[in-house]
C-alpha cells in the first residue's frame, strides 16, 4: 500500500512540475510580448520628441537643409545640428540593436529604416556621419555605412551624365520636398 501511495505521490509531483513549466512558458511568452510592445512605444515617443524639435524650431530645419551644409554652418550651428543628429542616430542605433535581438518587430523596423535612409540622402548628414560614427556601436556603424555606400553609388551613377554632384532630394537635403 505504501508503494502505491508513493507512486501516486510521484505522479502528482511530476504533473505539478509539468504544470509549473507550462505556466512559466506562458509567462515568458507574455513577458516577451510586453517587452516588444514597450520597445515600440518607446520608439514612437523618441521619434515624436525628436521630430518635435524640428516642428517647434523652424530655424533648426532651415539649418539642416541649408545650401552648402555642413560647410556653410557656423560653429554654433554645427553644434546645434550635430546634437540633433546625434539624438536622431542614437534612436536609430537603439532600434537597430533591439531589432537584432528580436525585441523590435520587423514590420516596425521598415518605417524606421525608411526614415534613416531618407536622412542619409543628404550629403551634409552623410558628412556629419563620417565624423560621428566612432561614437556608435560597430554593428550599427557597419549597417549605416552600407546605406551610405548605396547613396554614394546612386549619386555617382546619377552624376555621370551631367558632371555635377547630386545633392539628394530627401527631407534632409536642400532639394527636398518643402
N, C-alpha and C positions, 0 to 999 in steps of 0.2 A: 504494500500500500504506500509506503514512503517513497518507493521508487516511482510510482505513478504520480504522486504529488510533486516530486522533484522534476519529473519530465514535463508536467503541465506548467510548473513554475518557469522552467527554462524556455518553453514555447512562448509563454506570455511575456517573458523578459525579452526574448528575441523579437517578438512582434512590437513591443514597446520601442525597442531600438530602431526598428524599421520605420515605424510611425514618426519617431523623433527625426530621423534623417529626412523623411519626406517633408515634414514640416519645415525643417531647416532649408531644404531645397526651395520650397515655395517662398520663404522669407528672403533668401538670396536673390531669387528672380525678381521679387518685388523691389528689393533694395536697388538692384541694377537698373530697373525701370525708373525709379525715383531719381537716381543719380543722373541718368540721361536727360530726364525732364529738367532737372536743376541746371545741367550744363546748357541746355537750350535756352532756358530762361535767363541765365547769366549772360549768355551771348547776346540775346536780344537787348538786355539792359545796357551792356557795354557798347554795343553798336549804336543804340539810341543816344547814349550820352556823348559818344564821340561825334556822331553826325549833328547832334545838337550844338556842338561847338561851332560848326560851320554855319548852321542855320542862324544862330544867335550872333555871329560875328562875321558880317559880310566882308570885312577887311581881311580876315583870315582866308576866306575863299578867294578873294582877289589876289592875295599873295601867292597862294598855291598855283593859281592859273596864270600868273603874271608872265608876260612875254620875256624871254631870256632867262627865266628862272632855271636854276638857282643862282646863276652868276649875277643877276640883277638885284638880288636881295641884299639889304643892308645887314650888318651883324645882328641887330635886334630882330629883324625879320627872319633871318636864318634860324636864330634860336627859337623863335615862336613856331615856325613851320616844322622845325626839327622835333620839337617837343610834341606837337600834334601828330606828326607821322610816327614818332616813337610809340605813342599811346595806341595808335591805329595798328601798327605792326605787332605790338605786344599782344593785342587782342587776337590778331590772326595767328600768332605763334601759339597762344594757349589753345585755341580751337584746333589748330593743326595737331598739337600734341594729344588733345582729347580724342580726335579722330583716329590717330594712330593706335590708341589704346582701346578703341571701341566705345568710348563714352559719348562721343558726339556723332549723331546719326549721319550717314552718307547723304541722305536726302537734304538735310540742312546744310551740310558742307558745300553742296553745289552752289547755293546762293552766296555763301561766304567766299568761296573760291572765285566766283564771277566778279565780286566786288574787289577782291585782291588783284585779280588780273586787270580790271579796269583801272585801278590806281597805278599799276605798273606800266600802263600805256604812256604815261607822262615821262618824258626824258628827265625832267627835274626830279621826279620821285625816284627814278632809277639811279640817278647820280647820288641822291641822298642815300639810297640803299647801299651803294658801293662803300660809302664812308661809314655806314652804321651797322653793317652786318656782323662785325665782331661782337656786338652786344647781344646776339641771339643764338639760340641752340643750333648746333651743327645740322641736325636733320631739317630744321626749318630753313636755314640758310641754303642748303642744297635744293630744297623744294622751290624757294623763291628764285634762286639762280637759274633754275630750269625755265621758269616763266620769263625771266629777264632775257635769257638767250632766245626764247621763242619770239619775243617782241623785237629784239635786235635783228633777227633773221627776217622777220616780216618787213621791218623798216629798210633793211638792205635791199630786199627784193623790190619794194615799192620805190626806192630811190634810184634804182638802176636806170630807169627811163628818163628821169628829169635832172639827175645830178644833184638834187637837193636832199637834205636830211629830213625825213618825215618827223614832224613834231607830235604826232599822235592825234587822237581825236576823242579820247575818253573824257570822263567828267573832270579829271585832274589836269588835263592838258589845256594850253591856251586855245587850242582849236576845238575844244569840247563843246558839248551842247549847253546852251545857256538856259 
